[in-house]
Amino acid sequence: MTTAPGHDGRSMRERMLAGELYLADDPELGELSSRALDLVAAYNATSVRQASLRRDLLAELLGSVGEDTEIRPPLRVDYGRHLSIGARCFANFGLVALDVAPITIGDDVQIGPNVQLLTPTHPVAAEPRRQKWEAARPIVIGDNVWLGGGAIVLAGVTIGANTVVGAGAVVTRDLPADVVAVGNPARAVRRLDEPR
């Protein structure tokens, strides 16, 4: 078990989950990642006709997965166990969910193809980056959100319920509930209750 400078006794996994700087090449984290990548490879190799096997693999891989949720392969995760997805969700082909910190997805969420949910962060200063330190911040996606194809949600972002994020948008800051947001960086362009 690797400990950080200062010898505070915590493992790199404990530091990672606390949102603090940690080293990803730690053996414990490497084993957890390898386990996830093995499960992802098995999941991505399934056929559409293997719904029961897909469900079993997702249940083993993810922190939680709600009823009637479908994730079309290919799926990519770092650990899987830090990703929780609610009921009746649909994720189209190519979801990347880098769950170094928790990713929480509510119920009835629609995720377009090639969406990226990216919790990892890296120091801006060059020397800590050179030493391979990194960190992560959680992502929360509220109920009934629609993330358009190719949208990117960055570390630390919360998206409120019912919000629609346009295709290709890059979400760098929290979005409130009940808005349509587009662009890079994404910004709310109207409320859902406003006429078009």
N, C-alpha and C positions, 0 to 999 in steps of 0.2 A: 504494500500500500504506500503510494507516494504521498508525501505531505508538502504543503506549500511553504515558501520561505516564512520564517517566524516560528516554525515548528508548533503550530497550534493543535496538532494531533488529528485534525480532520482529514478525511480522505479527499481525493480529487472529486469523487462522485458527490460527496457532501457539499463541497465548495460549489460544484457545478449547479446542484439543485438549489443552493442558496443564492444563486445569481452572482456569485463572486468569481474572480479570476481563477482559472484552473488549467491544467495541462491535459489535453485530450488523448495524448499517447500513454496515459496511465494504463497499466495492465488490466485492472478491474473494469475500466470503461471500455477497453479494447474487447474484452470478453463479452460484455453486454451488447456492444455494437455488432460483434460477429454473430451472436445469437440472433439479433434482429435481422441482419443481412441474410442469414440462412433462411429465416421464415419468409422474408420478402421475396427471395429467389423462388421459394416453393410456391408462394402466392401468385407471383407473376407468371409462373409456368402453368397455372391452371387454365382450364377451358371454361367457357361460359356455361357449359353443361355440368360443371362441378360446383354448383351453388353451395351444397352442404360442406364440401371440403373448404371452399373459400371462407365460409362463415367460421368454421373451426380454426382455420389459420389466423383469421383476423382476431378472433377471441383470444388466441394464444399470444399474438403479437402486440395488440393494442392494450392501453390501460383500460378502456371500456369501449364497447360499440353497441349502439342501441338497435332495437328491433327494426326490421325492414330497411336497414341502411345498406347501400350498395356502393362499393368503391371499385371502379373498373381498373384493372391492371393496365399499364405498370404503375405501381406505387413505390415511392422511395421515402424512407425514414432513417433517422440516426439510431434511435433506440426503440421506437414503437410504444413502449410502456408509458411514455409521457404524453401520448396522444389519446384523448378521449373524444368520442364523437357520438352525438345523440341519436335519437330515433328518426326514421324516415328521411335520412339524408341521402344525397346522391353526389358522388364525386366522379367526374368523367376521367378519361384517360390522362395519365401523366401527373397525378398529384405528387408534389414534393412537400413533405411535412418534416422539416428538420427540427425534431422535438428534443433538443438539448435542454430546454426549459419546457414546462408544460404547455401544450396546445389543447385548448378546450373549445369544442365545436358544439353548439346547441342542437336542438331538434329542428327538423324540416329545412336544413341548410342545403342549398344547391351550389355545387362547385364545378365550374367549367373546366375544360381541358387545360393542362399545363399550368395550373395554378401552383404558386410557391408560397408556403408558410415558413418563414425563416426566423427562428428564435436566436441563432448564434450572433454574437457580436465580437469584435476584435478591437484591441486598443488602437487609438489613433497614433500614439507615440510609436516610433519605429522600434526602439529597443525591446519593449515587452512583446511586440509582435514577432520580432526576430527570435525571441526566446520561447515562442509558441504558446504564450498565454492567451486565453480567450475567455469569454463569458457568454451569458445568454439571458434573455428576458422573455417572459411568457406572452403568448398570444391568446386572446379570447374572441371567439366569433359567436355572436348572439343568435337566438332562435330566428329561423325563417330568413336568414341572410342569403343573398345570391351573390357569389363571386364570379364575375365574368371570366371568360377564357383568357389565360395568360396573366391574370392579376397576380401581383406580388404583395404580400403582407409582411412587413418587417417586424423585428423584435420589439416587444413591449406594447404592441398595438391591441386595442380593444375596439371591436366593431359592434355597434348597438343593434338590437333586434330589428328585423324587417328591412335593413339597409341593403341597397343594391350597389355593388361596386362594378363599374364598367370594365369591359375587356381591356386588358393591357394596363390598367391603372396600377400605380405603385403607392401603397398605403404606408406612409411614414409616421402618421400620427393617428390618434383615436378618432373614430367617426361616431357621431351620435346615432341613435335609433331613427328609423323612418326617413332616411334621406337617400338620394341618388348621388353617388360620388364618382368622379372620373378624373383622369389626368395623372401627371407625374410632376410633383407629388399630387396624390389624390386629394380632391377637395369637394365638399358638398356643393352641388349646383342647384338642387331644389329639394324641397320636402315632398314626401310621397303624397301628402294630402293637397298639394298645390296642383291646379290644372296645368296641363302641358301647353 
